[in-house]
Amino acid sequence: MAGRKRHSAEDIVRKLRRADELAAEGKTGEEIAADLEVSAATFYNWRRQYGGMDGDAAKELKELRDQNSRLKRLLADAELEKDALREIAKGRILSPTAKRAAIDILKDRMSMSERKACKVVGLARSAYRQLPQAQTPADPDAGLREQLRSYARKNPRHGFRRAWAWLRFDEGDEVNKKKVHRLWKDEGLQVRRMPRRKRAGQSSVPVVVADAPKVVWALDFQFDSTVDGHKIKIASMVDEHTRMSLLDIVDRSITAERLIEELKKVFAIWGGPPMVLRMDNGPEFISEALRAFCAGSVGISYIPPGTPWNNGFIEAFNNRLRDECLNRNCWPTLLEARVVIGDFKDDHNHRHRHSALGYKTPAEYAAGCTHRHHPVGCEID
C-alpha cells in the first residue's frame, strides 16, 4: 500500500488557487477535493489553515463590498470629513493649541457650531475660549521670547541648544534648556534641515553592450504589500541578452548581505558571474559589502541617478511583473506571494515568447545561443 502523499506549503497554495478557479466554475467542495486528489476533510483543513475562501464566502464578500461602495457614494463630503476628524481626535491632537486650531478649522470651513466642534475635538469650551498665557500681556516669558527671536534673526542656522548656551554662558541667564526648547518651538524658530544629497555609486567598468549571454545582468527592486498592509520587497535580475530571469527573492526586507548570498547561489548555478552587473543607486547596491563582493570578479555599472531608462531591460521585466502578476493578485500571506511570483518568473523563462528573440522563450534562445562578446552587436536568427 502506497504511503500518504505529503504536500509542501507551496503545493497547498497552488492547489487552493486551483480550487478557487474550480469554485468559480460552480463545482462543489467534494468535486473540488476529488479534482485536487485529496479528501474533503483535507481540503477544508487547508482552507482553514491557509486562510482561503470558498465560493460562497467570496460571493458574500463581493456583495458586502458592493453595498459598502453604494453607501460611500451616498455619504456627503461633510459627513466624511466629520468622521475623519473624530478619528484624528482620538489621541492624535494632543496639545490644547493644536485642538484650538482644529476647532477654528471646523468652524470656518464646515460652519460647525462651537459646541459641536469642541465635542468632536475633545476640548472643553471654557478651555477653548481661554487665551494662552503667551498671548496675553501677563506673559512672564515675553522678554525671553524676544531674546530668542533676536538671536534667531542674527543666527538663522543655529538651533535651540546654541541659543540656550548663549543665554546661559554669555548672557548669564539661569534658564532651563527644556524651557528654551518649548519657547523656541512656540515661536516657530526651528531650523530647516537641508535635504540629503542622493549618493551615486562609482562604476568599476565603462558602459558595456550585452551582445552575448553572461555579459550584462541587470538588477532592481520593486515593492508590493500583503492584505494587512505590510511591505513586500521583490528582487529581480535578468540577462540583458537572453532575457532570462535569474533571481527570485521575495521577502519583507532584503539587505545587502542577503542579496550577496543569493548572488553566490546564482553564480554557482550558471557557472560563474557575468562580466557586468548593471543597477541603479539603491542603498543595497552602493553598499561597501556588495562592492567588496564584486571586486576582482565582476564589474559594476551604475546608471545615473533618476534615469531608469538606462536600465531598460530590468525595467521592462518589472513592468511585466507588475502588470501581469502583482496588479492581478492580492496576497493574504507572504508565502503565497513567494509561490505565485516564483511561478511567474519560471513561466517567463519557459513560456513567454519574446518578439526580440524571434518569438522564442528566453530558455529556448539561451539554449541555442552561440554568440560571443565583441564590440559589434549580433543579430537574432
C-alpha positions in Angstrom: 0.0 0.0 0.0 1.4 3.3 -1.0 2.1 5.9 1.7 0.3 9.1 2.1 1.4 11.9 -0.2 2.8 14.9 1.7 2.2 18.3 0.2 4.6 21.2 0.7 3.2 24.6 1.7 3.9 25.8 -1.9 1.9 22.9 -3.3 -1.0 23.6 -1.0 -1.1 27.3 -2.1 -1.1 26.3 -5.7 -3.9 23.8 -5.1 -6.0 26.3 -3.2 -5.7 28.8 -6.1 -6.8 26.0 -8.4 -9.7 25.4 -6.1 -10.7 29.0 -6.4 -10.9 28.5 -10.2 -13.0 25.4 -9.9 -15.3 27.1 -7.4 -15.8 29.9 -9.9 -16.9 27.2 -12.4 -19.7 26.1 -10.0 -18.2 22.9 -8.7 -19.0 21.7 -5.2 -16.5 21.1 -2.4 -16.5 17.4 -2.9 -15.9 17.8 -6.6 -13.0 20.2 -6.0 -11.4 17.9 -3.5 -11.6 15.0 -6.0 -10.0 17.1 -8.7 -7.2 18.1 -6.3 -6.8 14.4 -5.4 -7.3 14.9 -1.6 -10.1 14.2 0.8 -12.8 16.7 1.5 -11.6 17.0 5.1 -8.0 17.7 4.0 -9.3 20.3 1.6 -11.3 22.2 4.3 -8.4 21.9 6.7 -6.2 23.6 4.1 -8.8 26.3 3.8 -8.9 26.9 7.5 -5.1 26.8 7.9 -4.1 29.0 5.0 -7.0 31.5 5.2 -8.6 30.8 1.8 -12.2 31.3 0.9 -14.8 29.1 -0.7 -17.2 30.3 -3.4 -20.0 31.2 -1.0 -17.7 33.3 1.2 -16.2 35.1 -1.8 -19.8 35.8 -3.1 -20.8 37.2 0.3 -17.7 39.3 0.4 -18.4 40.7 -3.0 -21.9 41.6 -2.0 -20.7 43.4 1.1 -18.1 45.4 -0.9 -20.8 46.4 -3.4 -23.1 47.6 -0.5 -20.1 49.5 1.0 -19.4 51.2 -2.3 -23.0 52.3 -2.6 -23.1 53.7 0.9 -19.8 55.6 0.4 -21.3 57.2 -2.7 -24.4 58.3 -0.8 -22.4 59.9 2.0 -21.9 63.7 1.8 -18.5 65.2 1.8 -19.2 67.0 5.1 -20.1 63.7 6.9 -16.9 62.1 5.6 -14.8 65.0 6.9 -16.5 64.8 10.3 -15.8 61.1 10.6 -12.2 61.7 9.8 -11.9 64.4 12.4 -13.4 62.1 15.0 -10.8 59.6 14.3 -8.0 62.2 14.4 -9.2 63.4 17.8 -8.6 60.0 19.4 -5.2 60.8 20.8 -3.5 62.4 17.8 -4.3 66.1 18.5 -2.6 66.3 21.9 -1.9 69.9 22.8 -4.5 72.5 23.5 -3.0 74.7 20.9 -3.5 72.1 18.2 -7.0 71.4 19.4 -7.9 75.1 19.2 -6.6 75.2 15.6 -8.7 72.2 14.7 -11.8 73.8 16.2 -11.2 77.0 14.2 -10.9 75.0 11.0 -14.2 73.2 11.7 -16.0 76.5 12.5 -14.6 78.3 9.4 -14.6 75.7 6.7 -17.5 73.5 7.8 -19.7 76.1 9.5 -19.9 73.8 12.6 -21.0 75.2 15.9 -18.5 75.9 18.6 -20.3 73.4 20.9 -20.1 70.6 18.3 -16.6 71.4 17.2 -15.3 71.2 20.8 -17.1 67.9 21.3 -15.5 66.4 18.2 -12.0 67.6 19.0 -12.3 66.8 22.7 -11.6 70.2 24.3 -13.8 72.0 26.8 -15.5 75.2 25.6 -14.0 77.1 28.6 -10.5 75.9 27.7 -11.1 76.9 24.0 -12.2 80.4 25.0 -9.4 81.0 27.4 -6.4 82.6 25.7 -3.0 81.0 26.2 -0.9 83.0 28.6 1.7 83.7 25.8 -1.0 85.7 24.0 -1.8 88.0 27.0 0.1 91.0 28.4 0.7 89.0 31.6 3.1 86.6 29.8 6.1 86.1 32.2 8.3 84.8 29.3 7.7 87.8 27.0 11.3 89.1 27.5 12.8 85.6 26.9 10.8 85.2 23.8 12.1 88.5 22.4 15.6 87.4 23.2 15.2 84.2 21.3 13.7 85.9 18.3 16.5 88.4 18.2 19.1 85.6 18.5 17.4 83.6 15.7 17.4 86.7 13.4 21.2 87.1 13.9 21.9 83.4 13.7 19.4 81.8 11.3 21.2 78.5 11.1 21.5 78.0 14.9 19.2 75.7 16.9 17.8 76.0 20.4 20.8 74.3 22.1 23.1 77.0 20.9 20.6 79.6 21.8 20.4 78.2 25.3 24.2 78.1 25.6 24.3 81.8 24.6 21.7 82.7 27.2 23.4 80.6 29.9 27.1 81.4 29.4 27.1 84.7 27.5 24.0 86.5 29.0 24.2 84.8 32.4 20.6 83.7 32.5 19.9 80.6 34.6 17.3 79.2 32.2 16.3 75.6 31.8 17.2 74.0 28.4 13.7 72.4 28.2 12.0 75.7 28.6 14.2 77.2 25.8 13.2 74.3 23.6 9.5 74.9 24.4 9.6 78.6 23.7 11.8 78.0 20.6 9.0 75.7 19.1 6.2 78.1 20.1 7.9 80.9 18.2 8.4 78.8 15.2 12.2 79.2 15.2 13.1 75.6 14.1 16.0 75.4 11.7 15.1 73.8 8.4 17.2 70.8 7.7 18.9 70.7 4.3 17.9 67.7 2.3 20.5 65.0 1.9 22.1 64.7 -1.4 21.4 61.4 -3.1 24.6 59.3 -3.3 25.7 57.9 -6.6 27.8 54.7 -6.9 31.1 54.7 -8.7 31.1 52.3 -11.6 34.1 50.0 -11.9 33.7 49.4 -15.7 32.5 51.5 -18.6 29.2 51.0 -20.3 29.0 47.5 -21.8 26.6 46.3 -24.5 25.0 42.9 -23.8 25.8 41.2 -27.2 26.1 37.7 -25.7 24.9 35.7 -22.7 26.6 36.4 -19.3 27.8 39.8 -20.4 25.4 42.1 -18.5 23.0 41.1 -15.8 20.6 43.8 -14.7 19.3 44.1 -11.0 16.5 46.0 -9.5 13.9 46.0 -6.6 10.2 46.6 -6.6 7.6 46.6 -3.9 4.1 45.3 -3.1 2.2 44.5 0.1 0.1 41.8 1.7 -3.6 42.5 2.5 -2.6 43.5 6.1 -0.6 46.4 4.7 2.9 45.1 5.4 5.5 45.7 2.7 6.8 43.0 0.3 10.2 43.6 -1.4 11.0 41.8 -4.6 14.4 41.4 -6.1 14.7 40.6 -9.8 17.7 40.1 -12.2 17.7 39.4 -15.9 20.3 38.6 -18.5 20.1 41.5 -20.9 20.9 39.4 -23.9 18.8 36.3 -23.3 16.1 38.0 -21.1 16.3 35.1 -18.7 15.1 35.8 -15.2 17.9 34.7 -12.8 17.0 35.9 -9.3 13.9 35.2 -7.2 13.8 36.9 -3.8 10.5 37.8 -2.1 10.7 39.0 1.5 9.8 41.7 3.9 13.2 43.3 3.6 16.3 42.4 1.6 19.7 43.6 3.0 22.9 43.8 1.0 24.2 40.7 2.8 21.1 38.7 1.8 21.5 39.9 -1.8 25.1 38.7 -1.8 24.1 35.2 -0.5 21.6 34.8 -3.3 24.0 36.1 -5.9 26.5 33.5 -4.9 23.9 30.8 -5.5 23.0 32.2 -8.9 26.7 32.4 -9.9 27.1 28.8 -8.9 24.1 27.6 -10.9 25.2 29.5 -14.0 28.8 28.6 -13.9 30.3 31.8 -12.7 29.5 35.5 -12.6 28.8 37.7 -15.7 31.1 40.4 -16.9 29.0 43.3 -15.5 26.1 43.8 -13.1 24.0 46.8 -14.1 22.0 48.5 -11.4 20.7 51.8 -10.0 22.0 53.7 -7.0 19.8 52.0 -4.3 21.4 51.7 -0.8 21.8 47.9 -1.1 23.6 48.3 -4.5 26.0 51.0 -3.5 26.9 49.3 -0.2 30.5 48.5 0.7 29.6 44.9 1.2 28.4 44.4 -2.4 31.3 46.3 -3.9 33.7 44.2 -1.9 32.0 41.0 -3.1 32.2 42.1 -6.7 35.8 43.4 -6.6 38.1 41.4 -8.9 35.4 39.1 -10.2 32.6 41.1 -11.7 32.3 44.7 -12.9 29.6 47.1 -11.6 27.9 49.6 -13.8 25.7 52.2 -12.1 23.1 54.1 -14.1 22.9 57.9 -13.4 20.5 58.8 -10.6 17.0 59.5 -11.8 17.4 57.8 -15.2 15.6 54.4 -15.1 15.5 54.3 -18.9 19.3 53.5 -18.8 18.4 50.2 -17.2 15.6 49.4 -19.6 15.7 45.6 -19.7 15.0 45.1 -16.0 12.5 48.0 -16.0 10.6 46.2 -18.8 10.7 43.0 -16.9 9.4 44.7 -13.7 6.6 46.4 -15.7 5.5 43.0 -17.0 5.7 41.5 -13.5 3.6 44.4 -12.1 1.0 44.3 -14.9 0.6 40.6 -15.3 1.1 39.4 -11.7 1.2 41.9 -8.9 -1.7 44.0 -10.1 -3.9 40.9 -10.6 -3.4 39.3 -7.2 -3.8 40.2 -3.6 -1.5 38.4 -1.1 -3.1 37.1 2.1 0.4 35.8 3.2 4.0 36.3 2.3 4.2 32.6 1.4 1.5 32.9 -1.3 3.3 35.9 -2.8 6.6 33.9 -2.9 4.9 31.0 -4.7 3.0 32.9 -7.3 5.8 35.4 -8.1 8.2 32.4 -8.4 5.8 30.7 -10.7 5.5 33.8 -12.8 9.3 34.1 -13.2 9.5 30.5 -14.2 6.7 30.9 -16.7 8.5 34.0 -18.1 11.6 31.9 -18.8 9.9 28.8 -20.3 6.6 30.0 -21.8 6.8 33.7 -22.6 7.7 34.2 -26.3 9.7 37.3 -26.7 9.5 39.2 -30.0 13.1 40.5 -29.7 14.2 36.8 -29.5 12.5 35.8 -32.7 9.4 34.7 -30.7 11.4 32.1 -28.7 11.2 31.8 -25.0 14.3 33.0 -23.1 15.2 29.4 -22.1 14.9 28.3 -25.8 17.0 31.1 -27.0 19.7 30.7 -24.3 20.0 27.0 -25.1 20.8 27.6 -28.7 22.7 30.9 -28.5 26.3 30.7 -29.6 27.2 34.5 -29.6 30.4 35.7 -28.0 31.1 39.1 -26.6 32.6 41.5 -29.1 32.1 45.3 -29.7 29.6 44.9 -32.6 26.1 43.7 -31.7 24.8 40.4 -33.1 21.6 39.7 -34.9 19.0 37.2 -33.9 18.4 34.3 -36.2 
